[in-house]
């Protein structure tokens, strides 16, 4: 199982659309995916529930063992993707979330999720809350959506600085992703020229329509150039996770389990 956090301390960087589309791409590649929204805005939950009511996690009940976090997992509008919905009162539960993540490797609540999912995507709120700090320290990979602007890049540098200081000097498991890119703008072109290896997600009306349609690009614009950027991004993440030994190739796992092989476009 791999835990991937989607985070930038700066808001308005396209985090929600990246979290949803990565979940869709991972599921399309044959993985069992859980999207956990740890954001009081609950935008991902609103899109993926298509307006239907979803049960919010009762963190107090989880804390005193009356409920398991897995009890709040629900199907989403994306086949192969399950959801733990965000809660508008999440900020009040920040200290509890921090304790929860501090015990991530041993806690019984996550063991049940480990057994059920290959990929857990954590859609984090902006800001350096205590919960976000714990998530960043314990996630296997941190995807940092970054608009090619001074303030957004500053948010990226804050994440890098935090990880470098708190992960024993090891290279932070961080993947910057240029988001909402407009190649007509000189500042954006300069940033892309400076960091040509960073994945790029364009500013596109189709991506904006994900909220209007309450669906990922995979559902209504699978062959679009906008979707291609996400497909390439997920393929790179999946290769990284395989190299880290956190996920198996889907074809390899299918053979081991005696299941039919599924051709996966990458």
C-alpha positions as CSV (number, residue, x, y, z in Angstrom):
1,X,0.0,0.0,0.0
2,X,1.2,3.5,-0.8
3,X,0.0,6.7,0.9
4,X,0.2,9.7,-1.3
5,X,-0.5,13.2,0.1
6,X,-1.7,16.0,-2.2
7,X,-0.5,19.2,-0.5
8,X,0.6,22.8,-0.8
9,X,0.5,25.3,2.0
10,X,-0.9,27.8,-0.5
11,X,-4.5,27.3,-1.6
12,X,-6.0,27.8,-5.1
13,X,-3.4,25.7,-6.8
14,X,-5.6,23.0,-8.4
15,X,-5.2,20.5,-5.6
16,X,-8.7,19.1,-5.7
17,X,-8.8,18.4,-9.4
18,X,-5.4,16.8,-9.2
19,X,-6.5,14.5,-6.3
20,X,-9.6,13.5,-8.1
21,X,-8.0,12.9,-11.4
22,X,-5.1,10.9,-9.9
23,X,-7.6,8.7,-8.1
24,X,-9.3,8.1,-11.4
25,X,-6.0,7.3,-13.3
26,X,-4.9,4.9,-10.5
27,X,-8.2,3.1,-10.7
28,X,-8.1,3.0,-14.5
29,X,-4.7,1.3,-14.1
30,X,-6.2,-1.5,-12.1
31,X,-5.5,-0.4,-8.5
32,X,-7.9,-0.3,-5.6
33,X,-8.0,3.3,-4.5
34,X,-9.2,5.2,-1.5
35,X,-9.4,9.0,-1.5
36,X,-9.5,10.5,2.0
37,X,-10.3,14.2,2.0
38,X,-8.7,15.8,5.1
39,X,-10.0,19.3,4.1
40,X,-12.9,21.1,5.7
41,X,-13.8,22.5,2.3
42,X,-15.0,19.0,1.3
43,X,-14.8,19.9,-2.4
44,X,-13.6,16.5,-3.5
45,X,-16.4,14.9,-1.6
46,X,-19.0,17.2,-3.1
47,X,-17.8,16.3,-6.6
48,X,-17.4,12.6,-6.1
49,X,-20.8,12.2,-4.3
50,X,-22.6,14.0,-7.1
51,X,-24.7,15.8,-4.6
52,X,-25.8,12.7,-2.7
53,X,-25.5,12.7,1.1
54,X,-22.4,11.1,2.5
55,X,-21.6,10.2,6.1
56,X,-18.8,12.3,7.5
57,X,-16.3,10.6,9.7
58,X,-17.1,10.7,13.4
59,X,-13.6,11.2,14.6
60,X,-14.6,11.2,18.3
61,X,-16.1,7.8,17.8
62,X,-13.0,6.6,16.1
63,X,-10.8,8.0,18.9
64,X,-12.6,6.1,21.6
65,X,-12.8,2.9,19.5
66,X,-16.6,3.0,19.1
67,X,-16.3,3.2,15.4
68,X,-13.5,2.3,12.9
69,X,-12.4,4.7,10.3
70,X,-13.0,2.1,7.7
71,X,-16.7,2.2,8.7
72,X,-16.9,5.6,7.0
73,X,-15.6,4.5,3.6
74,X,-18.2,4.9,0.8
75,X,-18.2,4.2,-2.9
76,X,-17.6,7.3,-5.0
77,X,-18.8,8.3,-8.5
78,X,-15.6,6.9,-10.0
79,X,-15.5,3.1,-10.5
80,X,-12.7,1.6,-8.4
81,X,-12.4,4.6,-6.1
82,X,-13.7,4.7,-2.5
83,X,-14.1,7.9,-0.5
84,X,-13.8,9.1,3.1
85,X,-15.6,12.4,2.9
86,X,-14.2,15.7,4.2
87,X,-15.9,17.4,7.1
88,X,-16.7,21.1,7.4
89,X,-15.8,20.8,11.1
90,X,-12.4,19.1,10.3
91,X,-10.4,22.0,11.8
92,X,-11.9,21.3,15.3
93,X,-10.5,17.7,15.0
94,X,-7.0,18.7,14.0
95,X,-5.3,17.5,17.1
96,X,-7.1,14.2,16.9
97,X,-6.0,13.7,13.3
98,X,-2.4,14.5,14.3
99,X,-2.5,11.7,17.0
100,X,-4.2,9.4,14.5
101,X,-1.4,9.9,11.9
102,X,1.3,9.7,14.5
103,X,0.4,6.1,15.0
104,X,0.0,5.4,11.3
105,X,2.3,2.4,11.0
106,X,0.8,0.5,14.0
107,X,-2.8,1.6,14.3
108,X,-5.5,-1.0,13.8
109,X,-7.7,1.5,11.9
110,X,-5.2,1.8,9.1
111,X,-4.5,-1.9,8.9
112,X,-8.0,-2.5,7.6
113,X,-7.4,0.0,4.9
114,X,-4.0,-1.4,4.1
115,X,-5.7,-4.8,3.3
116,X,-8.3,-3.3,1.1
117,X,-6.5,-0.6,-1.0
118,X,-3.3,-0.4,-3.1
119,X,-3.3,3.4,-3.1
120,X,-4.5,5.9,-0.5
121,X,-4.7,9.5,-1.7
122,X,-4.9,12.1,1.0
123,X,-6.4,15.4,-0.2
124,X,-4.9,17.8,2.4
125,X,-6.1,21.2,3.4
126,X,-3.9,24.3,2.8
127,X,-1.8,25.5,5.6
128,X,0.8,23.9,8.0
129,X,-1.7,22.5,10.6
130,X,-0.4,19.9,13.0
131,X,-2.4,17.2,11.1
132,X,-0.8,18.2,7.8
133,X,2.7,18.1,9.3
134,X,2.1,14.5,10.5
135,X,0.7,13.5,7.2
136,X,3.7,15.0,5.4
137,X,6.1,13.1,7.7
138,X,4.4,9.8,7.3
139,X,3.2,9.8,3.7
140,X,5.2,7.7,1.2
141,X,5.0,10.4,-1.5
142,X,3.9,14.1,-1.4
143,X,2.6,15.6,-4.6
144,X,2.8,19.4,-4.5
145,X,0.6,21.2,-7.0
146,X,2.3,24.5,-7.8
147,X,1.1,27.4,-10.0
148,X,4.1,29.0,-11.7
149,X,3.8,32.1,-9.5
150,X,5.9,33.6,-6.7
151,X,3.5,32.9,-3.9
152,X,2.8,29.3,-5.0
153,X,6.5,28.6,-5.5
154,X,7.0,30.0,-2.0
155,X,4.6,27.4,-0.7
156,X,6.5,24.7,-2.4
157,X,9.8,25.9,-0.8
158,X,8.1,25.8,2.6
159,X,7.2,22.2,2.1
160,X,10.7,21.3,0.9
161,X,12.2,23.1,3.9
162,X,9.9,21.3,6.3
163,X,10.6,17.9,4.9
164,X,14.4,18.4,4.8
165,X,14.4,19.5,8.5
166,X,12.2,16.7,9.7
167,X,13.0,13.6,7.7
168,X,16.6,13.1,9.1
169,X,18.2,14.9,6.2
170,X,16.9,12.4,3.6
171,X,15.8,13.7,0.3
172,X,12.1,14.5,0.7
173,X,9.7,12.2,-1.2
174,X,8.2,15.2,-2.9
175,X,7.0,15.6,-6.5
176,X,6.4,19.2,-7.6
177,X,3.7,19.5,-10.3
178,X,3.2,22.7,-12.3
179,X,-0.6,23.3,-12.2
180,X,-2.9,25.7,-14.0
181,X,-0.2,26.4,-16.6
182,X,-0.9,29.0,-19.3
183,X,2.0,28.9,-21.7
184,X,1.0,32.3,-23.1
185,X,2.2,34.0,-19.9
186,X,5.8,35.0,-19.7
187,X,6.1,34.0,-16.0
188,X,4.8,30.6,-16.7
189,X,7.0,30.1,-19.7
190,X,10.1,31.1,-17.6
191,X,9.2,28.7,-14.8
192,X,8.7,25.8,-17.3
193,X,12.1,26.6,-18.9
194,X,13.8,26.7,-15.4
195,X,12.3,23.3,-14.4
196,X,11.7,21.4,-17.6
197,X,11.5,18.0,-15.9
198,X,8.5,18.9,-13.7
199,X,5.1,17.4,-14.7
200,X,2.8,20.0,-16.1
201,X,-1.0,20.3,-15.9
202,X,-2.4,23.0,-18.2
203,X,-5.0,25.6,-17.5
204,X,-7.9,24.2,-19.5
205,X,-11.7,24.6,-19.6
206,X,-12.2,20.8,-19.6
207,X,-10.4,20.6,-16.2
208,X,-12.7,23.4,-14.9
209,X,-15.7,21.4,-16.1
210,X,-14.8,18.6,-13.7
211,X,-16.6,20.5,-10.9
212,X,-19.5,21.4,-13.2
213,X,-20.0,17.8,-14.3
214,X,-18.9,16.2,-11.0
215,X,-16.8,13.7,-12.8
216,X,-13.1,13.1,-13.7
217,X,-11.8,13.8,-17.2
218,X,-11.6,10.0,-17.6
219,X,-15.4,10.0,-17.7
220,X,-16.1,12.8,-20.3
221,X,-12.8,13.7,-22.0
222,X,-10.7,10.6,-22.0
223,X,-8.9,11.4,-25.2
224,X,-8.3,15.1,-24.5
225,X,-4.9,16.8,-24.2
226,X,-6.0,18.0,-20.8
227,X,-6.4,14.4,-19.6
228,X,-3.1,13.4,-21.2
229,X,-1.1,15.5,-18.7
230,X,-2.7,13.6,-15.8
231,X,-2.2,10.2,-17.4
232,X,1.5,11.0,-17.8
233,X,1.7,12.2,-14.2
234,X,0.2,9.1,-12.8
235,X,2.4,6.8,-15.0
236,X,5.4,8.5,-13.5
237,X,4.1,8.2,-9.9
238,X,3.3,4.5,-10.4
239,X,6.8,3.9,-11.7
240,X,8.2,5.6,-8.6
241,X,6.0,3.6,-6.3
242,X,7.0,0.3,-8.0
243,X,10.7,1.3,-7.6
244,X,10.1,2.0,-3.9
245,X,8.5,-1.4,-3.6
246,X,5.1,0.0,-2.5
247,X,2.9,-1.3,-5.3
248,X,3.1,-4.2,-7.7
249,X,2.5,-4.0,-11.4
250,X,-1.2,-4.8,-11.9
251,X,-0.4,-7.6,-14.4
252,X,2.1,-9.2,-12.0
253,X,-0.4,-9.1,-9.1
254,X,-3.1,-10.5,-11.3
255,X,-0.9,-13.5,-12.3
256,X,0.0,-14.1,-8.6
257,X,-3.7,-14.1,-7.6
258,X,-4.7,-16.3,-10.5
259,X,-6.7,-13.5,-12.1
260,X,-6.9,-12.7,-15.8
261,X,-4.3,-10.2,-17.0
262,X,-5.7,-6.7,-17.9
263,X,-4.0,-4.6,-20.5
264,X,-3.2,-1.2,-19.0
265,X,-2.4,1.8,-21.2
266,X,0.5,3.7,-19.8
